[in-house]
Amino acid sequence: MKKHSTMLLLLTLISLSYSALIEAKSLNLMLAESDTLKLGDKVPVLVGNELVFERIEGDTSSVWVFNRLTGSMRSLNIQSPIEIREIKGQAVIVSHLNEFNANVSVYTGTSNDAEILFTARKSWFAPTYGIYIYQSRDALYVHHDDHSRRATVGRYDGDQLIRYINRGLHPYGPLGPDQYHTTCEIGDDYYSQTFRWHQFGTSPGNGHYYSLLLKNQDEVIPLRRELIFDMKLEVVNGSCFISGYDSRVDETFLLYVYRPDEGMMEVDRSNTAAKLSRFHYKDGFVYAVSKGANAGVYKLHPDTLEVIKFQPIEYPAELNNYPTLIVAGERLISSLQETEVFDLDLNKVSLSTALPLINVSDEVAFEYWSDATVVANKNNKDEWVSNSEPKFSLITSDQKIFQFSSSPNFKMNDIRVDSYNEKILVTGIDHQSKKFGYYVLEDQPQINAAINGAWYDPDMANQGLALNKGIRHDGSEYVFVTAYLFENGKPLWLAGTGEITASVDIMTVHLYRFSGLNMLESGNQQADHEFVGNMTLSLSDCNTLDIEWVDTQQTHELSMIRADNVMYKNWCQN
């Protein structure tokens, strides 16, 4: 049965631009568990209007497709999914084939079936594992062992699959159970750093970083193993900035810059830039942060990395972390123990109230959308890092900060940032219904059960609407509207029903005037009904109903607010 709803998240909003109105952000339910449908924990993927998800049936699981427009579901005939990932509006599915192999398939939505891209071999050291998926904005990478002491990497960019084979590195090296994995992708070059913690028997463990360079669709080139910790890779103006600590030299901080036409270069350690991290490129300049006694934000020349300007920031002496640095529109936001805002010339922007903290791990790569920056403490293995609870922040181009986490009414289990569709998908449990479901964060609330109740215009006394959304036995959905109005001083009652055939944020109801019966008159006689026009309903935000009623004489445009009703106000929050 198809269900739609809108759920409340604990939301913190601080605006740095006080003149603009705040748009609604609504977590709309796409699919919920029922007595006949059990959903998997994996965050689903949106392919157009279709939701690709894991369905649990007894002791088995499989991949299904749910159409948000029609409410229909069908199987993709893929069993035992390991991963379901999104890349450029497509779903890439890794599924168990047998004890030592897994299929990597793609569902594009252009046909009813998924296409098998290739078969990946699991590690013969640990057949349960051995396949690792990492993601950049432009491609998805599947690292696996091909059983010949070779590491194989499959790169899929939404159009074509390229296979890379590394014959010079032990297959369990970059493909083992790693703690950190970061990537840079510059044109046809893909640079990868993977951290592994080795421990043999009871001997102390050693940490190593493995470097791989996939260049111009050639074979994998293994670079030297570095004893470098807290490694961070960032794409900056067509270059890859690689920063971290060199444990061989008293944990001295160092910086490498990789450019496709020049190769790998180490920045002189006497250079100020060699002590910076969290690099960004904006409007022809490089920005980064430092920590410690001289913590601050730097503006650098993009080629020479010469310091153009430095702005100190608040930094507690007892801390040793780099501050978070975010680009949002024409502003820079630095956050550690205090969140500060600067313009692109590093002039501090004064604030009338303190901003929420946006502290995330070095492994996190921010997602830059057309009008917002998304910050979630997840790495490109799609794992939460630093033991963090599910939470994410949206910083809009006009410097509004939205933060989302669990609330007393809703437990957020996991999220996926879908930068292709610029949506955020969430799995979670509604504490009221005790149902697990898949949700999507959208700009406008959907027409759903939260529309139920009385609505009125404060400037129009004693008149208003009563709305009720229902589900029939056959699963079809409707909204019944009753309008309580006056005409020439006499009460006027209008009513009508609108059908819901999709996950909609706007709908039309046919309104009728009824007559011909007496109060509480018994019998089977039907009332006379006269069509008086169409009423279009939409939610501009969680508690504001926009109405356009076109009758036989004119068009009425109204805006009504919800009568006080805590039950439904808790389903959605602006």
C-alpha positions as CSV (number, residue, x, y, z in Angstrom):
1,M,0.0,0.0,0.0
2,K,1.3,3.4,-0.9
3,K,1.9,5.9,1.9
4,H,3.0,9.5,2.0
5,S,3.9,11.5,5.0
6,T,6.0,14.3,6.3
7,M,8.1,13.9,9.4
8,L,9.6,16.4,11.9
9,L,13.3,16.5,12.4
10,L,15.0,18.4,15.2
11,L,16.0,21.5,13.2
12,T,18.3,24.3,14.0
13,L,18.2,27.3,11.7
14,I,20.4,30.4,12.0
15,S,20.3,33.0,9.2
16,L,23.1,35.3,8.4
17,S,20.8,37.1,5.9
18,Y,18.0,38.6,7.9
19,S,15.9,40.0,5.1
20,A,15.1,36.9,3.1
21,L,12.2,34.5,4.0
22,I,13.1,31.0,5.1
23,E,11.9,28.3,2.7
24,A,10.3,25.2,4.1
25,K,12.3,22.0,4.4
26,S,10.2,18.9,4.6
27,L,11.2,15.3,5.2
28,N,8.7,13.5,3.0
29,L,8.0,9.8,3.4
30,M,8.5,7.9,0.2
31,L,8.0,4.3,1.5
32,A,7.2,2.8,4.9
33,E,7.1,-0.7,6.3
34,S,3.8,-2.5,6.6
35,D,2.6,-6.0,7.6
36,T,3.5,-7.2,4.1
37,L,6.6,-5.1,3.4
38,K,9.9,-5.2,5.3
39,L,12.6,-2.7,4.2
40,G,16.3,-3.1,4.4
41,D,18.6,-0.8,6.4
42,K,20.5,0.4,3.3
43,V,19.7,3.9,2.2
44,P,17.8,3.7,-1.1
45,V,18.7,5.4,-4.4
46,L,16.4,7.7,-6.5
47,V,16.5,7.0,-10.2
48,G,14.1,9.6,-11.7
49,N,10.8,8.9,-9.9
50,E,11.8,5.4,-8.9
51,L,13.2,4.3,-5.6
52,V,15.7,1.4,-5.7
53,F,15.7,-0.3,-2.3
54,E,16.4,-3.5,-0.5
55,R,13.4,-5.6,0.5
56,I,13.6,-8.3,3.2
57,E,11.6,-11.5,2.8
58,G,12.2,-14.0,5.6
59,D,16.0,-14.8,5.6
60,T,16.6,-13.4,2.2
61,S,16.9,-10.0,0.7
62,S,16.6,-8.6,-2.8
63,V,16.5,-5.4,-4.8
64,W,13.2,-3.8,-5.7
65,V,11.9,-0.7,-7.5
66,F,9.1,1.5,-6.1
67,N,7.5,4.1,-8.5
68,R,6.7,7.3,-6.6
69,L,4.2,8.4,-9.2
70,T,2.1,5.2,-9.5
71,G,2.8,3.5,-6.1
72,S,3.7,0.2,-7.9
73,M,6.6,-2.0,-6.9
74,R,8.5,-4.7,-8.8
75,S,11.6,-6.8,-8.3
76,L,14.9,-6.3,-10.2
77,N,15.7,-10.0,-9.7
78,I,18.9,-9.2,-7.8
79,Q,19.5,-11.2,-4.7
80,S,21.6,-10.5,-1.5
81,P,22.7,-6.9,-2.2
82,I,25.9,-5.8,-0.5
83,E,25.7,-2.2,-1.5
84,I,23.3,0.1,-3.3
85,R,24.9,3.4,-4.5
86,E,23.9,6.4,-6.6
87,I,26.1,7.8,-9.4
88,K,24.7,10.5,-11.7
89,G,21.1,9.5,-11.2
90,Q,21.7,5.8,-11.6
91,A,21.8,2.9,-9.1
92,V,24.9,0.8,-8.9
93,I,24.2,-2.5,-7.0
94,V,26.9,-4.9,-5.7
95,S,25.3,-8.3,-4.9
96,H,26.5,-11.7,-3.7
97,L,26.8,-14.1,-6.6
98,N,28.4,-17.0,-4.8
99,E,31.0,-17.6,-2.1
100,F,33.9,-15.9,-3.9
101,N,32.2,-13.6,-6.4
102,A,29.9,-10.7,-6.6
103,N,28.0,-9.0,-9.4
104,V,28.3,-5.3,-10.0
105,S,25.1,-4.1,-11.8
106,V,23.6,-0.8,-12.8
107,Y,20.0,0.3,-13.1
108,T,19.5,3.4,-15.2
109,G,15.7,3.5,-15.3
110,T,15.6,3.3,-19.1
111,S,14.6,-0.4,-19.1
112,N,12.9,-2.7,-16.6
113,D,16.1,-4.6,-15.8
114,A,19.5,-3.9,-14.3
115,E,22.6,-4.5,-16.5
116,I,25.6,-6.4,-15.1
117,L,28.7,-4.3,-15.5
118,F,31.2,-7.0,-14.3
119,T,31.8,-9.7,-11.8
120,A,34.1,-8.8,-8.9
121,R,36.1,-11.4,-7.0
122,K,36.1,-11.3,-3.2
123,S,39.4,-11.6,-1.3
124,W,40.4,-15.3,-0.9
125,F,41.8,-14.2,2.5
126,A,38.3,-13.2,3.7
127,P,35.5,-14.1,1.3
128,T,32.9,-12.2,3.3
129,Y,34.8,-9.0,2.5
130,G,37.4,-8.0,-0.1
131,I,35.1,-5.7,-2.1
132,Y,35.3,-2.0,-1.2
133,I,33.3,0.8,-2.8
134,Y,34.4,4.4,-2.8
135,Q,32.8,7.4,-4.4
136,S,33.8,10.7,-5.8
137,R,31.4,13.3,-7.3
138,D,32.0,12.1,-10.8
139,A,32.5,8.3,-10.5
140,L,32.1,5.2,-8.4
141,Y,35.1,2.9,-7.7
142,V,34.9,-0.8,-6.9
143,H,38.2,-2.2,-5.5
144,H,38.6,-5.9,-5.3
145,D,41.0,-8.9,-5.5
146,D,41.1,-10.9,-8.7
147,H,42.6,-14.0,-7.1
148,S,45.9,-13.5,-8.9
149,R,47.7,-11.4,-6.3
150,R,46.5,-8.4,-8.3
151,A,44.3,-5.5,-7.1
152,T,41.6,-4.6,-9.6
153,V,39.7,-1.3,-9.7
154,G,36.6,-0.8,-11.7
155,R,35.7,2.8,-12.3
156,Y,32.1,3.6,-13.5
157,D,31.3,7.2,-14.4
158,G,27.6,6.7,-15.4
159,D,28.5,6.2,-19.1
160,Q,31.4,3.7,-19.3
161,L,33.3,1.2,-17.1
162,I,37.1,1.2,-17.1
163,R,39.1,-1.6,-15.4
164,Y,42.5,-1.0,-13.9
165,I,44.8,-3.8,-12.8
166,N,47.7,-3.3,-10.3
167,R,50.2,-6.1,-10.8
168,G,52.8,-4.6,-8.5
169,L,51.0,-4.5,-5.2
170,H,49.9,-7.3,-2.9
171,P,46.1,-7.6,-3.4
172,Y,45.4,-7.4,0.4
173,G,47.3,-4.1,0.5
174,P,45.0,-1.3,-0.6
175,L,42.0,-3.6,-0.5
176,G,42.1,-4.8,3.1
177,P,39.9,-3.6,5.9
178,D,40.9,0.0,6.0
179,Q,40.1,2.8,8.3
180,Y,40.5,5.8,6.0
181,H,40.2,6.2,2.3
182,T,40.3,9.5,0.4
183,T,40.5,10.3,-3.3
184,C,41.3,13.0,-5.8
185,E,39.9,13.0,-9.3
186,I,41.4,15.4,-11.8
187,G,40.3,14.8,-15.4
188,D,41.3,11.3,-16.3
189,D,43.6,11.0,-13.3
190,Y,42.4,9.4,-10.1
191,Y,44.7,9.5,-7.0
192,S,43.8,7.4,-4.1
193,Q,45.2,7.1,-0.5
194,T,44.2,4.2,1.7
195,F,45.1,3.7,5.4
196,R,45.5,0.2,6.8
197,W,46.4,-0.9,10.3
198,H,48.6,-4.0,10.3
199,Q,48.8,-6.3,13.2
200,F,50.3,-9.8,13.1
201,G,49.6,-12.0,16.1
202,T,50.2,-10.2,19.4
203,S,52.8,-7.8,17.9
204,P,52.1,-4.1,18.0
205,G,50.3,-2.8,14.9
206,N,51.7,-0.4,12.4
207,G,49.8,2.2,10.3
208,H,50.6,2.6,6.6
209,Y,49.2,4.6,3.8
210,Y,49.0,3.1,0.4
211,S,49.0,5.3,-2.7
212,L,47.5,4.4,-6.1
213,L,47.5,6.5,-9.2
214,L,45.1,5.7,-12.0
215,K,46.4,7.8,-14.9
216,N,44.9,8.2,-18.4
217,Q,43.1,4.9,-18.2
218,D,46.4,3.0,-17.9
219,E,47.2,0.3,-15.3
220,V,47.3,1.2,-11.6
221,I,50.6,2.8,-10.7
222,P,51.5,2.0,-7.0
223,L,53.3,4.9,-5.4
224,R,55.5,4.6,-2.4
225,R,54.2,3.6,1.0
226,E,54.2,6.6,3.3
227,L,54.1,6.7,7.1
228,I,51.9,9.7,6.9
229,F,48.9,10.1,9.3
230,D,45.7,12.1,9.1
231,M,46.1,12.2,5.3
232,K,43.7,14.5,3.5
233,L,43.2,14.8,-0.2
234,E,41.4,17.9,-1.8
235,V,40.9,18.9,-5.4
236,V,41.9,22.6,-5.7
237,N,41.9,24.3,-9.1
238,G,42.8,21.3,-11.1
239,S,45.3,20.0,-8.6
240,C,45.3,17.5,-5.8
241,F,46.5,18.8,-2.5
242,I,47.7,16.0,-0.2
243,S,48.4,17.0,3.4
244,G,49.2,15.1,6.5
245,Y,51.8,14.2,9.2
246,D,55.2,12.6,8.4
247,S,55.8,10.3,11.4
248,R,59.5,9.8,10.4
249,V,60.3,13.5,11.1
250,D,58.8,14.1,14.6
251,E,55.3,14.2,13.0
252,T,56.2,17.2,10.9
253,F,53.2,18.4,8.8
254,L,53.8,18.2,5.1
255,L,52.0,19.1,1.9
256,Y,52.2,17.5,-1.6
257,V,50.6,19.0,-4.7
258,Y,49.8,16.6,-7.6
259,R,49.2,18.2,-11.0
260,P,48.6,15.9,-14.1
261,D,51.0,17.8,-16.3
262,E,53.8,18.2,-13.6
263,G,53.3,15.1,-11.4
264,M,53.8,15.0,-7.7
265,M,55.7,17.8,-5.9
266,E,56.4,18.3,-2.2
267,V,55.8,21.9,-1.0
268,D,58.9,23.1,0.8
269,R,58.4,22.6,4.5
270,S,59.5,26.2,5.3
271,N,56.5,27.4,3.2
272,T,53.6,28.5,5.3
273,A,51.2,26.6,3.0
274,A,52.9,23.3,4.0
275,K,51.4,23.7,7.5
276,L,47.8,24.2,6.2
277,S,44.9,22.0,5.6
278,R,41.2,21.9,4.4
279,F,42.0,23.7,1.1
280,H,39.3,25.3,-1.1
281,Y,39.4,27.2,-4.4
282,K,37.1,30.1,-4.9
283,D,37.1,33.0,-7.4
284,G,40.8,32.6,-8.4
285,F,42.3,32.1,-4.9
286,V,43.1,29.2,-2.5
287,Y,41.8,29.3,1.0
288,A,42.9,27.1,3.9
289,V,43.2,27.0,7.7
290,S,45.9,26.5,10.2
291,K,45.8,25.3,13.9
292,G,47.6,25.8,17.1
293,A,49.0,29.1,18.4
294,N,48.6,30.8,15.0
295,A,45.3,29.3,14.0
296,G,43.5,31.2,11.3
297,V,42.2,31.4,7.7
298,Y,44.6,32.0,4.9
299,K,44.1,33.4,1.4
300,L,46.8,32.1,-1.0
301,H,48.0,32.6,-4.6
302,P,46.7,29.7,-6.6
303,D,50.1,28.9,-8.3
304,T,52.8,30.0,-5.9
305,L,50.8,29.4,-2.7
306,E,52.1,32.7,-1.4
307,V,50.2,34.1,1.5
308,I,48.0,37.1,0.4
309,K,46.2,37.6,3.7
310,F,45.8,35.9,7.1
311,Q,42.9,36.2,9.5
312,P,43.3,34.7,13.0
313,I,40.4,32.8,14.5
314,E,39.3,31.7,18.0
315,Y,41.2,28.6,18.8
316,P,41.5,27.0,22.3
317,A,45.0,26.2,23.3
318,E,44.2,22.6,24.4
319,L,42.9,21.5,21.0
320,N,44.9,20.0,18.2
321,N,42.4,19.7,15.4
322,Y,42.1,21.7,12.2
323,P,39.0,23.9,12.1
324,T,36.3,23.1,9.6
325,L,36.4,25.5,6.7
326,I,33.3,25.8,4.4
327,V,32.7,28.0,1.3
328,A,29.1,29.2,1.2
329,G,28.3,31.6,-1.6
330,E,30.5,34.7,-1.0
331,R,31.3,33.7,2.5
332,L,33.8,31.5,4.4
333,I,32.7,29.7,7.5
334,S,35.2,28.5,10.0
335,S,34.1,26.3,12.9
336,L,35.7,24.4,15.7
337,Q,34.8,25.6,19.2
338,E,33.2,28.7,17.7
339,T,31.7,29.3,14.3
340,E,33.0,32.5,12.6
341,V,32.1,34.0,9.2
342,F,34.4,35.9,6.8
343,D,34.0,37.5,3.4
344,L,36.4,36.4,0.5
345,D,38.8,39.2,1.5
346,L,38.9,37.6,5.0
347,N,37.1,40.4,6.7
348,K,35.2,39.1,9.7
349,V,31.4,39.4,9.4
350,S,29.8,40.5,12.6
351,L,26.9,38.3,13.9
352,S,24.0,39.2,16.2
353,T,23.8,35.7,17.6
354,A,26.1,32.7,17.9
355,L,26.0,30.1,15.1
356,P,25.8,26.3,15.6
357,L,29.1,24.4,15.4
358,I,29.8,22.5,12.2
359,N,32.7,20.2,13.2
360,V,33.4,17.2,10.9
361,S,36.2,14.7,10.4
362,D,39.1,15.3,8.0
363,E,37.7,12.4,6.0
364,V,34.6,14.3,5.0
365,A,34.3,15.9,1.6
366,F,31.7,18.6,1.4
367,E,29.1,18.5,-1.3
368,Y,28.6,21.8,-3.2
369,W,25.2,22.1,-4.8
370,S,23.8,24.8,-7.0
371,D,22.6,26.9,-4.1
372,A,23.9,25.1,-1.0
373,T,26.8,23.4,0.7
374,V,26.0,20.1,2.4
375,V,28.1,18.9,5.3
376,A,27.5,15.4,6.7
377,N,30.1,13.5,8.8
378,K,30.4,10.6,6.3
379,N,33.4,9.5,4.3
380,N,33.4,8.4,0.7
381,K,32.9,4.8,1.8
382,D,29.4,6.0,3.0
383,E,30.4,5.4,6.6
384,W,29.8,7.7,9.6
385,V,33.1,8.7,11.0
386,S,34.5,9.7,14.4
387,N,31.6,7.8,16.1
388,S,29.3,10.6,15.1
389,E,25.5,10.3,15.3
390,P,23.6,10.9,12.1
391,K,23.3,14.6,11.5
392,F,23.8,16.9,8.6
393,S,23.9,20.6,7.9
394,L,22.9,22.7,4.8
395,I,24.5,26.1,4.3
396,T,22.7,28.0,1.6
397,S,24.3,30.4,-0.8
398,D,22.8,33.3,1.2
399,Q,24.3,31.9,4.4
400,K,21.4,30.3,6.1
401,I,22.5,27.3,8.2
402,F,20.1,24.3,8.6
403,Q,21.0,21.5,10.9
404,F,19.1,18.2,11.0
405,S,19.3,15.4,13.5
406,S,16.9,13.0,15.4
407,S,14.0,14.4,17.5
408,P,11.7,12.9,20.1
409,N,9.3,12.0,17.3
410,F,11.8,10.6,14.8
411,K,15.0,8.6,15.0
412,M,17.3,9.2,12.0
413,N,19.2,6.0,11.2
414,D,21.3,6.9,8.2
415,I,21.4,9.4,5.3
416,R,22.7,9.7,1.7
417,V,23.6,12.9,0.1
418,D,22.4,12.7,-3.5
419,S,24.3,15.6,-5.2
420,Y,23.1,14.6,-8.7
421,N,19.4,15.2,-7.8
422,E,20.4,17.6,-5.0
423,K,18.3,15.7,-2.4
424,I,19.1,14.1,0.9
425,L,17.6,10.6,1.5
426,V,17.1,9.4,5.1
427,T,16.2,6.1,6.7
428,G,14.5,6.3,10.1
429,I,11.8,5.3,12.5
430,D,8.6,7.3,13.2
431,H,8.1,6.9,16.9
432,Q,4.4,7.6,16.6
433,S,3.7,4.8,14.1
434,K,6.7,2.8,15.2
435,K,7.3,2.2,11.4
436,F,10.7,2.2,9.7
437,G,10.7,4.1,6.4
438,Y,12.6,5.9,3.6
439,Y,12.4,9.7,3.5
440,V,13.6,12.5,1.2
441,L,14.3,16.1,2.2
442,E,12.5,18.4,-0.2
443,D,11.7,22.1,-0.4
444,Q,7.9,21.6,-0.3
445,P,5.7,19.4,1.9
446,Q,3.7,16.8,0.1
447,I,-0.1,16.4,0.3
448,N,-0.4,13.7,3.0
449,A,-2.1,13.0,6.3
450,A,-0.5,16.0,7.8
451,I,-3.0,18.1,5.8
452,N,-5.8,16.8,8.0
453,G,-7.7,19.3,10.2
454,A,-9.1,22.8,10.1
455,W,-7.6,25.7,8.2
456,Y,-8.6,29.3,8.3
457,D,-7.7,32.9,7.3
458,P,-7.2,35.2,10.3
459,D,-8.6,38.1,8.3
460,M,-11.7,36.1,7.4
461,A,-13.7,35.4,10.5
462,N,-15.9,32.3,10.9
463,Q,-15.0,30.8,7.5
464,G,-12.5,28.2,6.5
465,L,-11.8,24.6,5.3
466,A,-11.8,21.2,6.9
467,L,-9.6,18.6,5.1
468,N,-9.3,14.9,5.5
469,K,-7.0,12.6,3.7
470,G,-8.2,9.0,3.5
471,I,-7.2,5.6,2.0
472,R,-9.8,3.3,0.6
473,H,-9.8,-0.5,0.9
474,D,-8.4,-0.8,-2.6
475,G,-5.4,1.4,-1.6
476,S,-6.5,4.5,-3.6
477,E,-6.1,7.8,-1.7
478,Y,-8.1,10.9,-1.6
479,V,-8.6,14.2,0.1
480,F,-12.2,15.2,1.2
481,V,-12.6,19.0,1.4
482,T,-15.4,20.8,3.2
483,A,-15.7,24.6,2.8
484,Y,-17.6,26.5,5.4
485,L,-18.5,29.9,3.9
486,F,-21.3,32.5,3.7
487,E,-23.3,33.8,0.7
488,N,-25.5,36.9,1.1
489,G,-25.4,36.5,4.8
490,K,-26.5,32.8,4.8
491,P,-24.3,29.8,5.5
492,L,-22.9,28.1,2.5
493,W,-21.6,24.5,2.6
494,L,-19.4,23.2,-0.3
495,A,-17.7,19.9,-0.5
496,G,-15.6,17.8,-2.9
497,T,-13.1,15.0,-3.3
498,G,-9.7,15.1,-5.0
499,E,-7.9,11.9,-5.9
500,I,-4.2,11.4,-5.0
501,T,-2.4,9.3,-7.6
502,A,1.2,10.3,-6.8
503,S,3.5,11.8,-4.3
504,V,2.2,15.3,-4.9
505,D,2.7,18.7,-3.4
506,I,-0.3,20.2,-5.3
507,M,-3.7,18.9,-6.1
508,T,-7.1,20.0,-7.5
509,V,-10.5,19.3,-5.9
510,H,-13.9,19.6,-7.7
511,L,-16.3,21.5,-5.4
512,Y,-20.0,21.1,-5.4
513,R,-23.0,22.9,-3.8
514,F,-25.6,20.4,-2.3
515,S,-29.3,21.0,-1.9
516,G,-32.7,19.2,-1.9
517,L,-32.8,17.4,1.5
518,N,-34.0,18.3,4.9
519,M,-31.9,18.2,8.1
520,L,-31.5,14.5,9.3
521,E,-34.0,13.4,6.7
522,S,-34.1,9.6,6.4
523,G,-34.4,7.6,3.1
524,N,-32.4,6.9,0.0
525,Q,-33.0,10.1,-1.9
526,Q,-29.8,11.7,-3.2
527,A,-29.1,15.4,-2.7
528,D,-28.9,17.6,-5.7
529,H,-25.4,18.8,-6.5
530,E,-24.2,21.7,-8.6
531,F,-20.6,22.1,-9.7
532,V,-19.2,25.4,-8.5
533,G,-15.6,25.3,-9.5
534,N,-12.1,23.8,-8.9
535,M,-10.0,24.4,-5.8
536,T,-6.3,23.9,-6.1
537,L,-4.4,23.2,-2.8
538,S,-0.7,23.4,-2.1
539,L,1.4,23.7,1.0
540,S,3.8,26.6,0.7
541,D,5.2,25.5,4.1
542,C,4.3,23.1,6.8
543,N,1.5,25.1,8.3
544,T,0.4,27.4,5.4
545,L,-2.1,26.3,2.8
546,D,-2.2,28.2,-0.5
547,I,-5.6,28.0,-2.2
548,E,-6.7,29.0,-5.7
549,W,-10.5,28.6,-6.2
550,V,-11.8,29.2,-9.7
551,D,-15.6,29.4,-9.7
552,T,-18.0,30.2,-12.5
553,Q,-17.5,34.0,-12.0
554,Q,-14.0,34.7,-10.8
555,T,-10.8,33.4,-9.3
556,H,-10.2,33.6,-5.5
557,E,-6.6,33.3,-4.2
558,L,-6.4,32.6,-0.4
559,S,-3.8,31.7,2.1
560,M,-4.9,29.8,5.2
561,I,-3.0,28.7,8.3
562,R,-3.6,25.5,10.3
563,A,-5.8,25.6,13.3
564,D,-3.8,24.7,16.5
565,N,-3.2,21.0,16.3
566,V,-0.1,19.6,17.9
567,M,-0.5,16.2,16.4
568,Y,-0.1,17.3,12.8
569,K,2.2,20.3,13.5
570,N,4.7,17.7,14.7
571,W,4.8,16.0,11.3
572,C,6.6,18.9,9.7
573,Q,8.7,21.9,10.6
574,N,9.8,24.9,8.6
